[in-house]
Amino acid sequence: MKIQTSRLDLQQLDHQLDHLNAARGHQAAALALCFGSVAAIQQLGSYSKSYAIAKHWLAGSSCLGCADQSGMNTQQAQSATLMLIDDPEGFYGVGTASLSDNSRQQASLAIQQAMHRAGKSHELPTLIWCLQAPGCEENVLQGIQDVVGNTVPIFGGSTADNDVSGQWLQYDGSNLTTDHLIVAVFYPSTPMSSFFSSGYFTTGLGGIVTSVTDRRLYTIDHLPAAQVYNDWLQQAGATPLTPGNILMQSTLFPLGREISQHNALPLHLLSHPAVMHDDNSLSLFSEVKTGEPLWLMQGDKAHLIARAGDVVKTARQNLKFQYNCDAAGAIIVYCAGCMLAVQDNLAEVQQAIKAELGDLPFVVTFTFGEQGCFLDGSSRHGNLMISAVLFGATHANE
């Protein structure tokens, strides 16, 4: 297993990638992952020789840019970070599908295509990575699990833009799209480790969902959801909000569902309130269901800054403990909402990750929704979450 990352200035894309290909001896990597701004991925989509670089591609737009072991990569509008995975003994594949109609069925077709392209149609992958347009992530997970069951960990992140205007992009090496799913399957020759978590704690203020349609929450405990949310904010010492886009104001006070417990500690999945409507309903960035308990969660900047490093540390410790194996590189998902909340301290977030990984190659994407597998083995979609997937450097116990 060998992993390398390269910063791409996409105004010089052809020259850079041709030079990279020559430096690699014209050997296509098993898989390419690429994250960058909307403008960067737009430019990447015009490159005509992508399969000379890698056999399979998974690329998507990330809010304001991305980060890697060299630092933040958010200053240049047309820059991105490319990660190449070389693994001659492993198997990889990518499938693509439109989400414009019957997203659950399309996700099932995409995962079957990915497994077929990996040459492993009848073998469960070690891990699945999904990248999609925001909006129907729960259906995507169900569609994938209709094929592979519930035991394969699913990670990923929803593509993002800079202002929630719907300009997000997905690129599979051939097609540049705005409403697609790209799913990659990993059958690596070395172990993998992962961790999925939030940097929030419960305030103890909660209630039961009594009316909801998809991602629009109407009532909690039979009272208007926005009224209840504002009451909770006041009790937590925060300022109540007025109707409109509340993404920024609600970032440190999302709603959480306790999905399970680990060592007597509750595991929460977060939903980010996006819009407060005039009818006192709330639009969320993930689904909740009637009868579910909801809690007001709270975060703070210091915890969010440190949390990415903590998540990477746990994933690396798991890799060492379970397989006696060190890491070769990492893919890290950091929610765009969290990123915007700590935007002035992003260098500290990157440094916290680097403190755990050193000079190992890694890439961080800032997403509008996060998918990951909890410690209880359940793969779910949430908001304001952080994940890390680490690739082992050697075979287990070598």
Phi and psi in degrees as a GROMACS rama.xvg file:
@    title "Ramachandran Plot"
@    xaxis  label "Phi"
@    yaxis  label "Psi"
@TYPE xy
-135.58  133.73  LYS-2
-128.123  135.98  ILE-3
-137.174  149.578  GLN-4
-120.945  151.213  THR-5
-138.809  135.206  SER-6
-78.6896  130.892  ARG-7
-112.144  125.531  LEU-8
-96.6969  103.947  ASP-9
-74.3734  -3.1609  LEU-10
-74.2973  -17.9213  GLN-11
-119.946  34.3105  GLN-12
-59.187  -53.1961  LEU-13
-57.4141  -46.06  ASP-14
-62.1407  -46.4692  HIS-15
-62.6294  -47.0939  GLN-16
-71.8454  -34.5531  LEU-17
-63.8589  -40.6706  ASP-18
-65.2827  -41.8978  HIS-19
-62.5787  -42.1247  LEU-20
-63.3687  -42.0973  ASN-21
-65.3967  -40.8635  ALA-22
-64.5268  -26.894  ALA-23
-90.1077  7.42739  ARG-24
71.231  27.6418  GLY-25
57.7043  34.4738  HIS-26
-103.213  116.141  GLN-27
-69.447  134.872  ALA-28
-69.0137  161.287  ALA-29
-67.4716  -37.8663  ALA-30
-152.733  138.692  LEU-31
-114.916  132.268  ALA-32
-117.219  134.946  LEU-33
-142.849  131.158  CYS-34
-132.037  140.451  PHE-35
-173.002  -172.222  GLY-36
-66.8497  167.559  SER-37
-55.8131  -45.425  VAL-38
-61.9637  -36.8969  ALA-39
-66.2009  -47.3179  ALA-40
-68.4824  -33.7406  ILE-41
-58.6021  -44.7029  GLN-42
-69.5473  -38.2972  GLN-43
-59.3049  -35.0844  LEU-44
-64.2523  -14.5048  GLY-45
-91.7435  -4.64291  SER-46
-75.3974  128.054  TYR-47
-93.8708  -5.80726  SER-48
-121.954  37.895  LYS-49
-60.9688  -36.7639  SER-50
-77.4587  -4.70048  TYR-51
-76.9136  -23.3238  ALA-52
-86.6536  -44.667  ILE-53
-151.184  150.227  ALA-54
-71.1331  -31.9716  LYS-55
-134.593  146.233  HIS-56
-129.802  141.661  TRP-57
-140.403  109.893  LEU-58
-138.933  146.707  ALA-59
-159.539  160.533  GLY-60
-78.1754  145.712  SER-61
-128.547  141.139  SER-62
-56.9208  116.351  CYS-63
69.0876  -8.73972  LEU-64
136.736  -143.194  GLY-65
-155.469  -168.27  CYS-66
-143.92  160.191  ALA-67
-153.728  -170.279  ASP-68
-67.4402  -16.4759  GLN-69
-84.1692  -15.2564  SER-70
136.898  -165.771  GLY-71
-74.4617  144.618  MET-72
-125.513  58.6172  ASN-73
-122.962  5.15229  THR-74
-90.8363  -32.339  GLN-75
-100.95  127.605  GLN-76
-62.4355  -27.2109  ALA-77
-117.13  43.4209  GLN-78
-118.256  154.23  SER-79
-152.27  167.034  ALA-80
-115.609  126.725  THR-81
-103.811  128.717  LEU-82
-113.778  127.81  MET-83
-113.783  132.013  LEU-84
-111.866  119.06  ILE-85
-107.727  123.751  ASP-86
-155.36  80.8129  ASP-87
-58.6235  -25.7907  PRO-88
-93.3741  -4.19951  GLU-89
-101.27  176.507  GLY-90
-134.188  136.7  PHE-91
-141.651  150.724  TYR-92
-156.457  155.735  GLY-93
-131.113  136.902  VAL-94
-123.567  152.006  GLY-95
-134.182  144.022  THR-96
-154.738  150.26  ALA-97
-76.7316  142.169  SER-98
-104.169  12.8031  LEU-99
-73.5775  -17.7208  SER-100
-149.602  126.778  ASP-101
52.1587  66.0832  ASN-102
-62.013  -31.4703  SER-103
-65.258  -47.0893  ARG-104
-65.1544  -39.877  GLN-105
-64.7567  -36.1736  GLN-106
-65.5586  -37.9132  ALA-107
-61.4303  -41.8707  SER-108
-66.4264  -38.8037  LEU-109
-65.799  -41.6508  ALA-110
-70.0987  -34.9993  ILE-111
-64.7812  -40.2488  GLN-112
-63.3767  -42.1654  GLN-113
-62.7813  -44.6427  ALA-114
-64.7807  -38.8347  MET-115
-63.9026  -43.3277  HIS-116
-68.976  -22.7844  ARG-117
-81.8823  -7.56022  ALA-118
75.3909  24.9948  GLY-119
-134.347  47.1343  LYS-120
-57.6514  -28.0738  SER-121
-115.62  22.5908  HIS-122
-131.752  131.62  GLU-123
-69.3713  137.015  LEU-124
-73.2002  163.63  PRO-125
-70.165  -38.9817  THR-126
-155.261  150.485  LEU-127
-119.386  137.358  ILE-128
-120.068  126.28  TRP-129
-119.616  142.563  CYS-130
-134.57  126.113  LEU-131
-151.203  166.472  GLN-132
-66.9126  144.077  ALA-133
-66.166  150.922  PRO-134
133.746  -32.8197  GLY-135
-138.95  40.2913  CYS-136
-62.3113  -36.5548  GLU-137
-62.2621  -41.4499  GLU-138
-65.2548  -37.232  ASN-139
-61.5035  -46.6585  VAL-140
-61.1985  -41.6762  LEU-141
-62.5337  -41.5327  GLN-142
-64.5061  -40.2721  GLY-143
-64.3848  -44.2836  ILE-144
-71.6998  -21.9709  GLN-145
-60.2676  -26.3354  ASP-146
-95.8178  -45.8905  VAL-147
-104.503  -5.34936  VAL-148
81.1573  -164.424  GLY-149
-106.636  7.31092  ASN-150
-96.5119  -17.7426  THR-151
-85.2905  124.05  VAL-152
-65.3448  134.151  PRO-153
-116.254  123.972  ILE-154
-123.749  168.096  PHE-155
154.422  -170.802  GLY-156
-156.804  146.997  GLY-157
-83.2867  136.389  SER-158
-61.2657  154.275  THR-159
-135.721  163.525  ALA-160
-125.716  -164.272  ASP-161
-92.7281  -13.2585  ASN-162
-147.259  21.983  ASP-163
55.5223  36.9843  VAL-164
-98.0193  2.58311  SER-165
86.0405  20.8798  GLY-166
-89.7327  2.96661  GLN-167
-56.4843  152.415  TRP-168
-134.181  150.096  LEU-169
-127.349  143.518  GLN-170
-140.449  126.896  TYR-171
-109.792  18.4367  ASP-172
96.1413  -18.2681  GLY-173
-125.625  -45.0627  SER-174
-119.972  137.246  ASN-175
-103.397  122.917  LEU-176
-135.909  167.809  THR-177
-117.667  -12.1287  THR-178
-136.367  36.0886  ASP-179
-115.5  165.389  HIS-180
-109.271  134.888  LEU-181
-120.3  125.461  ILE-182
-125.112  131.723  VAL-183
-114.813  140.297  ALA-184
-111.483  139.609  VAL-185
-116.374  122.413  PHE-186
-123.533  68.9306  TYR-187
-75.9054  160.798  PRO-188
-83.7658  -9.33636  SER-189
-123.292  163.13  THR-190
-66.1895  162.028  PRO-191
-128.446  153.535  MET-192
-138.722  152.116  SER-193
-151.407  161.845  SER-194
-155.125  143.05  PHE-195
-136.775  124.81  PHE-196
-159.99  169.12  SER-197
-118.448  165.274  SER-198
-107.31  36.3796  GLY-199
-123.794  158.968  TYR-200
-130.16  157.17  PHE-201
-79.8786  144.297  THR-202
-84.8083  -11.8557  THR-203
87.2708  -2.47476  GLY-204
-95.3283  124.105  LEU-205
-158.978  172.319  GLY-206
-163.639  -176.45  GLY-207
-108.112  134.281  ILE-208
-66.6066  122.17  VAL-209
-115.289  -14.0062  THR-210
-156.185  123.752  SER-211
-155.678  144.342  VAL-212
-126.861  111.966  THR-213
53.4265  -110.152  ASP-214
-106.617  12.4733  ARG-215
-106.542  115.364  ARG-216
-96.3698  118.897  LEU-217
-97.3291  -46.0424  TYR-218
-138.841  148.046  THR-219
-124.794  125.475  ILE-220
53.8969  36.015  ASP-221
66.6418  14.9447  HIS-222
-112.864  153.101  LEU-223
-54.245  130.041  PRO-224
-59.1771  -42.3092  ALA-225
-66.1745  -36.6147  ALA-226
-63.8809  -45.162  GLN-227
-62.7369  -45.2482  VAL-228
-58.8026  -45.441  TYR-229
-65.3346  -37.0887  ASN-230
-61.9612  -42.6686  ASP-231
-63.7803  -41.5077  TRP-232
-58.8411  -44.9114  LEU-233
-61.1354  -43.4371  GLN-234
-65.0494  -28.0121  GLN-235
-86.4667  0.458793  ALA-236
86.0484  16.0561  GLY-237
-105.127  166.66  ALA-238
-84.6149  130.373  THR-239
-60.5506  154.5  PRO-240
-107.634  158.86  LEU-241
-109.347  160.267  THR-242
-55.6725  144.712  PRO-243
134.588  -167.952  GLY-244
-70.0487  119.831  ASN-245
-118.428  17.0225  ILE-246
-53.9194  -49.0374  LEU-247
-67.2282  -44.9502  MET-248
-68.4858  -26.7618  GLN-249
-94.5981  -0.93702  SER-250
-58.3535  -40.1037  THR-251
-87.6227  -0.160785  LEU-252
-136.987  64.8838  PHE-253
-79.3466  177.526  PRO-254
-101.079  143.649  LEU-255
-131.854  146.631  GLY-256
-114.864  131.392  ARG-257
-79.9846  112.25  GLU-258
-95.0511  -23.2511  ILE-259
-173.718  -176.654  SER-260
-129.115  151.091  GLN-261
-134.52  119.3  HIS-262
52.0769  43.7575  ASN-263
69.9111  5.24596  ALA-264
-101.575  132.241  LEU-265
-70.9123  142.121  PRO-266
-105.412  122.064  LEU-267
-109.114  139.939  HIS-268
-107.746  129.263  LEU-269
-99.0572  147.616  LEU-270
-123.758  128.777  SER-271
-95.1659  114.004  HIS-272
-63.1187  124.606  PRO-273
-103.787  -42.444  ALA-274
-136.647  134.049  VAL-275
-102.201  118.672  MET-276
-91.2364  160.999  HIS-277
-63.2882  -23.8505  ASP-278
-87.3448  12.3168  ASP-279
70.7163  21.5761  ASN-280
-96.2563  166.906  SER-281
-125.076  133.078  LEU-282
-94.8237  132.347  SER-283
-112.549  167.191  LEU-284
-96.4912  9.98184  PHE-285
-155.082  165.756  SER-286
-85.2662  143.868  GLU-287
-125.448  162.83  VAL-288
-124.776  149.95  LYS-289
-55.9183  134.003  THR-290
93.6486  -10.8385  GLY-291
-78.8232  137.669  GLU-292
-72.0677  137.511  PRO-293
-120.759  140.19  LEU-294
-121.659  145.006  TRP-295
-77.6667  119.913  LEU-296
-99.1385  160.996  MET-297
-141.046  140.175  GLN-298
-129.985  170.696  GLY-299
-140.871  158.434  ASP-300
-60.3654  -41.9227  LYS-301
-61.2256  -41.4498  ALA-302
-67.8577  -40.9898  HIS-303
-66.2233  -35.508  LEU-304
-64.4406  -42.4867  ILE-305
-81.4645  -22.9017  ALA-306
-63.7608  -38.0962  ARG-307
-59.5664  -42.7966  ALA-308
-63.7375  -38.2024  GLY-309
-64.8198  -40.694  ASP-310
-64.4807  -43.5444  VAL-311
-63.3392  -41.0018  VAL-312
-59.9413  -44.5662  LYS-313
-63.5519  -44.3934  THR-314
-62.4598  -38.6912  ALA-315
-70.6235  -38.4475  ARG-316
-63.5779  -39.6206  GLN-317
-63.4595  -39.5909  ASN-318
-61.874  -42.513  LEU-319
-70.7301  -42.7779  LYS-320
-69.8545  -44.0461  PHE-321
-79.0356  -33.876  GLN-322
-125.373  -0.390051  TYR-323
50.8015  48.2173  ASN-324
-135.69  138.819  CYS-325
-91.9118  173.82  ASP-326
-91.4991  150.732  ALA-327
-104.946  -21.0657  ALA-328
172.924  174.836  GLY-329
-150.22  147.526  ALA-330
-111.939  126.261  ILE-331
-123.648  132.752  ILE-332
-110.073  127.446  VAL-333
-131.034  118.664  TYR-334
-53.6699  137.588  CYS-335
-63.0494  -33.5812  ALA-336
-62.6026  -43.6438  GLY-337
-63.5903  -42.1336  CYS-338
-59.39  -44.1565  MET-339
-68.5506  -29.6134  LEU-340
-69.6626  -25.7007  ALA-341
-120.014  28.4295  VAL-342
-56.2313  -35.4832  GLN-343
-73.5373  -9.41165  ASP-344
-121.222  22.5319  ASN-345
-62.276  -32.0852  LEU-346
-61.3838  -33.2545  ALA-347
-70.2795  -36.5556  GLU-348
-60.9472  -48.043  VAL-349
-62.0875  -39.829  GLN-350
-68.7652  -33.1181  GLN-351
-64.584  -38.1116  ALA-352
-69.161  -45.1715  ILE-353
-63.8596  -30.9571  LYS-354
-62.7879  -27.8065  ALA-355
-89.5353  -31.7305  GLU-356
-105.103  -13.618  LEU-357
63.2885  -131.119  GLY-358
-92.2938  9.51533  ASP-359
-64.0191  146.256  LEU-360
-70.5208  135.21  PRO-361
-150.549  160.123  PHE-362
-135.672  141.59  VAL-363
-120.718  127.069  VAL-364
-113.69  143.258  THR-365
-105.885  113.417  PHE-366
-116.153  162.934  THR-367
-100.83  33.8876  PHE-368
153.828  142.521  GLY-369
-127.969  139.367  GLU-370
-117.448  139.468  GLN-371
-168.379  170.487  GLY-372
-109.062  123.074  CYS-373
-78.6033  172.519  PHE-374
-63.5772  -21.7287  LEU-375
-82.3024  1.02535  ASP-376
90.6311  0.705354  GLY-377
-91.4459  132.336  SER-378
-97.4541  128.618  SER-379
-142.723  165.554  ARG-380
-104.848  133.738  HIS-381
-147.478  -176.518  GLY-382
-122.086  158.526  ASN-383
55.5895  35.9654  LEU-384
-107.878  163.848  MET-385
-132.225  136.529  ILE-386
-138.015  158.051  SER-387
-139.328  132.131  ALA-388
-118.21  122.527  VAL-389
-112.871  139.579  LEU-390
-99.8949  134.389  PHE-391
-72.2119  148.112  GLY-392
-83.9557  -27.1544  ALA-393
-138.085  172.211  THR-394
-65.8011  156.226  HIS-395
-58.5378  135.505  ALA-396
65.9522  14.3326  ASN-397
